[in-house]
Each structure stands twice: as structure tokens, then as C-alpha cells.
Amino acid sequence: MKRTLGTCYYPEHWPEDIWAEDAVRMADLGLTWVRVGEFAWSRLEPAPGQLQLDWLERAIDTLMAKGLNVVLGTPTAAPPRWMLDRHPDMLAVDDGGHPRGFGSRRHYCFSHDGYRAEAVRITRILARRFGARAAAWQVDNEYGCHDTVYSYSDAARRAFRDWLCQRYQSPDALNQAWGNVFWSMEYDSFDQIDLPNLTVAQANPAHALDFRRFSSDQVVRFNAAQVAAIRAHSNAPVSHNYMGRTLEFDHFATGERMEIAAWDSYPLGFLEDRSEAPARHKRRYARQGDPDFQAFHHDLYRAVGRDGRWWVMEQQPGPVNWAPHNPAPLAGMVRLWTWEAFAHGAECVSYFRWRQIPFSQEHYHAGLLRPDSAAAPGFAEAAQVVRELVAMPDVEQAQAPVGLVFDYAAAWAWAVQPQGQGCDYFRLIFDIYRGLRKLGLSIDILPADTRDLAGYSLVVIPGLVTIPERLMTAIAKARAQVLIGPRSGATPRNRTLPGPLPPAIPGLDVTVTRVETLRPDMPVPVDGAGAVILWREALEGTADVLDTDVAGGRVAMRSGRLTYLGGWPDPGLLRRLLLRACRDAGLPHLDLPPDIRVRQSGPTRFVFNHGPDPVAFEGRTLPPAGVAWG
């Protein structure tokens, strides 16, 4: 697989007389791809029907003349002001009933049919005009950013009622599925059903969970309509640039219609903005980013992309402007982030942005160039990667030895009924991912409907509230060691309500008789090492008992190669569980220094030092932000 670099460019922000100079510098740097157009609707169509596409054609031709490939973005994440005049009810509405107003971006409701038609219209216009020029496409921009998946608008209410009607067919069936006899919540008509906001107490969990399913389907529907418009006029691959720790819609479902899964990697911003890590962890990695957060999303989006195709569409090259604190990267980290993405199978790493803008919301967001066109620090690191790419053969990708099952629907179920503060599905998944990485293991992320687990030595399935039949069958056929739980299989397949019910996993006689959630200062020590934190289950059954707490309560039980974990493990207990699973699976592992991470890519092993200090490892010393391979 050939690895390439790119950048994000906004010709509408700069005088046309410097476009050619920019194209030359991009090509001379060694870039291959340039993304354009995703926020340019007001310049493409200043007034309804008054198209001005010639400038974009000139910009694309200027880039192509220097051998650069263009990713053309559809501009639907930032509809112009006249669109609101045409569709005044198109705005998303927050859970307090307040419209999300004009003046930034993502100010539309996914359920508004009028805006969806407008989005398809402008996409079709661009596909007809540029279908032969675009080497790839990006649909919209960062679905879910700024909490914009859930909308409580009139359009969403109407669409939700229709969705429920299609799903349940009758109010009686819905009442039964939702358990509406509780608190006299039964409905006589779908038209009586409102959105699950502004209720006096907690909304019915089944109601809230179905609203999340519906909202995800609306994103998938919106995206699919634009993909279809592109397909009618272009054979180029289509992508969307997802975000980090964005769980409100099913990325696997959205990705089914596109070839490439891309994501926007901002390691320093995400450490500050999307991590529960303690202050000392954030301080140590303030200029490097969390050692595992980017890798997790690389592996996730490799699973979302068709045949494993994925990109980093926006790579942070310097300080950002949107996190609580925005330090500059440690020298060498832009290079490390780039190589880490390639080690996990990225086809392209594209830096955001080419030139820092001297105005508006991203005034302080760094680029490869400063606003005066002088090179910013990330420019030299990108140039170093280009030289290294020339000297190094292509990286081969292969199946990892460990599979980790991840499911967006499980995240929704945990969010609707967390049962305790801090009980968050992503946090559980990420804790286990980090534990695996600390042992030097390479990981494939797997969707919950995975049909085949062949080739894996170890499969971990944490927190999967409903285990699909396909995965049940795959588990039964697998030869891997399988570690399941906690809260996995808690929901029977014919109900929507999560709850403390038997896991019902064939071949594993374990029953969950009670659940409790624990205060942060109430860890339950486990004999041998570690503790159960946050979420704890009481287990019964005939399966062999592997671990007990200090009071004799069962923590982990096993039948054959299937192990059930009845609690949220702290790092000490997790390490013990994973070491045992590796031993039983015959899976080699490493004892890595805290700042070191490795990734096996076919025959090539990459080693990364995420720390601010030199680290000795396997007979060599890696400098801060050091990268080695062999």
C-alpha cells in the first residue's frame, strides 16, 4: 500500500494570485492530496440559484497542474445565510428547546427534508461539474461535532413518529416494547409521542434509546443521499471525516456506503477536551497527546472503512484553538503522529491546514504555514516524513492477534442508563484497549455483528449490552480465548431495556444476580492483585471461578475458552486478566516502559516514544517523540 501526505486548503480565503505559488510549494514539499471546498457554499452560490463555480474550477485546475490530487468536499456543514431565509425551520433545536442559531457551522437538523433536498442539490451540481476532476470526495464535515446529532425540532418530532410507526406498526406493540404500563405512559396513537426531552423526571429509557437509534439513522440517511448524488456522476472514492470519541451515530452504518473512512486527529485538543485522565497524566502528555487515543481511532476507522481503507483527513500540525488549553506540540510529535497513522494502515495523512488563517473562529489554529506564508514548525516535520517515505518500503497490513468488539448501540444503552457516575461505555472500552497496548499487543477493532473470529488468538467483548446472533455464532466457532463482560448480554434480544439479566452466552454458565455501581473511593480489592471499580456484578453459576474479591465474591468465571468478567477492572486487575488470557492463548506479549507503544504492521514493527524524556528500550534509546522501525 502506497502511503501519501496531503493538506487542507481554502482557496476562497486567499487572493487568487497566490494559488499557483501555494500549489508549487505543496508539490515541492511532497504532498499528494489537497482537500478543498467543504465550507465554501456562500462563494459557490451567493444567492439561491446564482452559481459561481468558475473560481473553484480554476483553483482545482491550478492544483492539478502541479500533479496534486483533489479531495472535493460537499459544503453542506455550513449552509449560507440565505438558506435560513428559505427554510427558517431547518435549525437544529437543543434539548432545552432552543434553536441552534446561524453564525458558525453545523446549524441544520438532519431530519429537515427541505434542507436535505438542498444538500443533495448542491452535491449533484458539484458532482456534475467536477466529477471528472475530483480524485476523491468528502461528504459534509465532522458529523456530530458541537453536539449536533440530537435535534428536538418539529421536523425531528415528525420524523421520529414516522420512524416509530415503521418500527412497531402499532401503539400497542410500542407500549409493550417500551414497558409503558410503568407510570401510566401508554399511548393510543403515534401522534401522541413526543421527543424525550423536557420531561419532569428521567424519560423512559426505551424511549430515549429509540430516539438515539432514530437520530443515528437520520445521519446515515442524510449521508447516503449525498453519496448517491456523487455516484451518479463520479467514480472516485467517497469519504467522510469522523471525529474522536463521537458516539452519537453508528459510524459502521454510515461507512457502508463509502469506500474510505477518514477522521480528524487532534491529539492535544482531545487530551484536554475528551479524556477523564487524571491531571498528572494530562500534564505529562500535554505536548504529545494521550499515548493510546489516536491509535484507538486509527484502529476503529480501519474497521469502518471498506476493505480497511482509511485516512487521517485532518492532522494537527501545531497548537489548536478550541480546547481548554492549547499548548504547542513537542518537537517531533507531528512526525510521530504521522508515522503512527501509517503504522496502523493509513493511506493518507492530511495536515490541517496549509496556511493559518488571520481571521474568524480559527484565527489561532496553526497550519503548516504561518499567515505570512513562512513555514511553521510542522512544515519541517512533514518534509522529514516525505524523505523517510521515499527511503522506506511500503508497510504491509495484516490481521492483528487481538480483536476488540466495539458497538455504538452499546454506547447509547450505557448513556441512557449509566446506573452510576463515570460508567461510560467508551471509557470501559478505552481502558481495556490501553491495557492491551501496554502489553505491546496490536489490535483490530471489530463491529458487534462480526461473523467470523478466525485468526484471532484473543477476543475481548466488554460492555456489549446486546450480543447479536451473528457474534454469538462467531464466538461458538472461534478458537480464540474470549473475555466477555461486564454488562455484556444484559439485554435479551426481544426487549429494548438494558438491565441486570443473565448474560445468556451459550457454553458459559454464569448468571448475573445483582449489579451495583461504586463510588470512586469504594474499590473492591481482588485476591491476588487489583480491584473492581465503578461497576460490580454478583455472579452465580457452574462455570469455574478464576478470581474472587477479598470477601469471597466471584469476579471472573470461565468455561473452556470463554471467560466472563463481572466488574470494571482497575489497571492492576486488568493487567492480571490480560496476562492470563495471553498465556492461555499462547500469545506473546511485551513488558513496555510507560511511554513506549509498539505496532506490528506485517513484518515491520514500529516503536513510538510518547514521553517527554529519552527511553531505553531493547538495546537502543529513543529520544522524546522518537520513532523507530525494523
Secondary structure by P-SEA (a helix, b strand, c coil): cccbbbbbbccccccccaaaaaaaaaaaacccbbbcccccccccccccccccaaaaaaaaaaaaaaccccccccccccccaaaaaaccccbbbcccccccccccccccccccaaaaaaaaaaaaaaaaaccccccccccccccccccccccccaaaaaaaaaaaaaacccaaaaaaaaccccccccccccccccccccccccccaaaaaaaaaaaaaaaaaaaaaaaaaaaaccccbbbbbbbccccccccccccccccbbbbbbbaaaaaaccccccaaaaaaacccccccaaaaaaaaaaaacccbbbbccbbbcccccccccccccccaaaaaaaaaaaaacccbbbccccccccccccccccccccccccccaaaaaaaaaaaaaaaccbbbbccccbbbbbbaaaaaaaaaccccccccaaaaaaaaaaaaaaabbbbbbbcccccccccccbbbbcccccccaaaaaaaaacccbbbbcccccccccccccccccccccccccccccbbbbbcccbbbbcccbbbbccbbbbbbcccccccccccccccccccccbbbbcccccaaaaaaaaaaaaaaacbbbbbccccbbbbbcccbbbbbbcccbbbbcccccccccbbbcc
